Amino acid sequence: METIDIVKKAADALRDKKAEDVTVIDITEISTVADYFIIANGSNQNQLLAMKDAVDETLYKEGLRIKQVEGNNRSSWILMDYQDVIVHLFSKEDRIFYDLERIWRDGKVIEV
């Protein structure tokens, strides 16, 4: 499976769980950390967990295993590392505070 297909499936899983403001940033030209960041926010803790579970289940069905997860059922920022794709799930407040789109503004925001 191509990396962009992973991104599309993860973004679709987030949208299915009503994730807000799903943003994909292509960082292939500026970082060796990953190829893409997917950033989304949810309106409450239960939604964040549902978003996390949806991405994990969708990608697991495609044969992808998560490398690492940061955050737990009380976190307002959950990071899911799929090696070439990193998914960031935030509360609205934390997304504004950390402002990853500004930090990674040299990347290219893409539509999927």
C-alpha positions in Angstrom: 0.0 0.0 0.0 1.3 3.4 -0.9 1.8 6.0 1.8 -0.8 8.4 0.3 -3.4 5.5 0.5 -2.7 5.1 4.2 -3.2 8.9 4.6 -6.5 8.7 2.7 -7.8 5.7 4.7 -6.8 7.3 8.0 -8.4 10.7 7.1 -11.6 8.9 6.0 -11.7 7.0 9.3 -11.4 10.3 11.1 -14.2 11.9 9.1 -16.4 8.9 9.7 -16.1 9.8 13.4 -17.0 13.4 12.8 -13.4 14.7 13.4 -13.2 18.4 13.0 -10.8 20.2 10.6 -8.9 17.2 9.3 -5.7 18.6 7.9 -2.9 16.7 6.0 0.5 18.1 5.8 3.1 16.6 3.4 6.5 17.0 5.1 8.5 14.8 2.8 10.7 17.7 1.6 11.4 19.1 5.0 11.7 16.2 7.5 12.9 12.7 7.9 10.5 12.1 10.8 7.7 11.0 8.6 6.1 11.7 5.2 2.8 13.0 6.4 1.1 14.5 9.4 -2.6 14.2 9.8 -4.0 16.7 12.3 -7.6 16.7 13.6 -9.6 17.7 16.6 -12.6 16.4 18.5 -15.1 18.1 20.7 -14.6 15.8 23.7 -12.6 13.0 25.2 -14.9 10.3 24.1 -14.7 11.5 20.5 -10.9 11.6 20.6 -10.8 8.0 21.7 -13.4 7.0 19.0 -11.2 8.7 16.4 -8.1 6.9 17.7 -9.9 3.6 17.6 -11.3 4.2 14.1 -7.9 5.0 12.6 -6.3 2.0 14.4 -9.0 -0.4 13.3 -9.0 0.8 9.7 -5.2 0.7 9.3 -5.0 -2.7 11.1 -7.4 -4.2 8.6 -5.0 -3.0 5.9 -2.1 -4.9 7.6 -0.6 -1.8 9.3 0.5 -2.0 12.9 0.9 1.1 15.0 4.5 1.7 15.9 3.8 3.8 19.0 0.9 5.7 20.7 1.3 8.6 23.0 -1.6 9.6 25.1 -4.3 7.8 27.0 -8.0 7.9 27.7 -7.6 11.2 29.6 -5.2 12.9 27.2 -6.2 15.9 25.1 -3.5 15.1 22.6 -3.1 11.6 21.1 -0.2 10.9 18.8 -0.3 7.8 16.6 2.9 6.8 14.9 2.6 4.7 11.7 6.2 5.4 10.7 5.6 7.3 7.5 2.3 8.8 8.7 1.8 10.4 12.1 -1.7 11.2 13.3 -2.2 14.0 15.8 -5.6 14.1 17.6 -6.3 17.1 19.7 -8.9 18.8 21.8 -9.9 22.1 20.3 -8.0 24.0 22.9 -4.8 22.0 22.6 -4.8 22.2 18.8 -4.9 26.0 19.0 -2.2 26.1 21.7 0.3 23.8 20.0 -0.5 25.1 16.5 1.3 22.3 14.6 0.2 23.9 11.3 2.2 26.9 12.1 5.2 25.0 13.3 5.2 22.8 10.1 4.1 25.6 7.7 7.0 24.8 5.4 5.2 21.5 4.6 2.4 21.4 2.0 -1.2 21.1 3.1 -2.8 18.7 0.7 -6.4 17.7 0.1 -7.3 14.0 0.4 
